[in-house]
Amino acid sequence: MDGLCCPTCGCEKLFHYSSAIGVYECTLCGINVDQHDLIPTEQFLEQDNDAALSRR
């Protein structure tokens, strides 16, 4: 999905189930994600940076 990613791992490679409306499977971590739970990739990267800074 363009500009959207898995909220768990940040992967943008999402597979849409044709039988389930609005449900995607992350090809990296394998979880099923509702389309409303997908987050902008930029937001995921900002969260990841914040987490890295807080571990220092």
N, C-alpha and C positions, 0 to 999 in steps of 0.2 A: 504494500500500500504506500502510495506516495506521501511522504512526510509523516506517516504514522508508524508506530512500532509496538511491539509486545511490551507491556508494562513490567514484566518480570525480568527479561534479559536484554531488551533493546533491539532485538532482531526486527528488521523490516520485511523479512521474507515470510509472508503470511499466506496460508492456503485457505481459500473460501470454500466451505462446504456447500454444495449446491442444494442439498436437502434441508439444511438448517439456515434460515434467514438470519443474516447478521452475525454468524458465528465463524470465527477464523481459527485455524490451527497454526501455531508458531512452528516453523520448520526447524528451528534451532533447539528449543527446550521442550517442544511437543505439547504444551498446554493449549486448551481451548479458550479463546478470548472472545467475549461479546464485543461487537463493534463499538459500543459505547464505552468500553473499558480501555480501548486503544488510546495511546497518548502520543502527542507530537514527539518526534525523534529529538528535537532540540530540548524539550522539557526533560526527557530521559537523560540526555547528556549533562544537563545542568544538575540534576539530582545526583548523578554519578560523581560529578566534580565536587559537589557539596559533601558527599559521603567520604570521598578521599581526603578532603581537607580536614574533616572532623576526626579522622583516624590518626592524624599527625600529633 
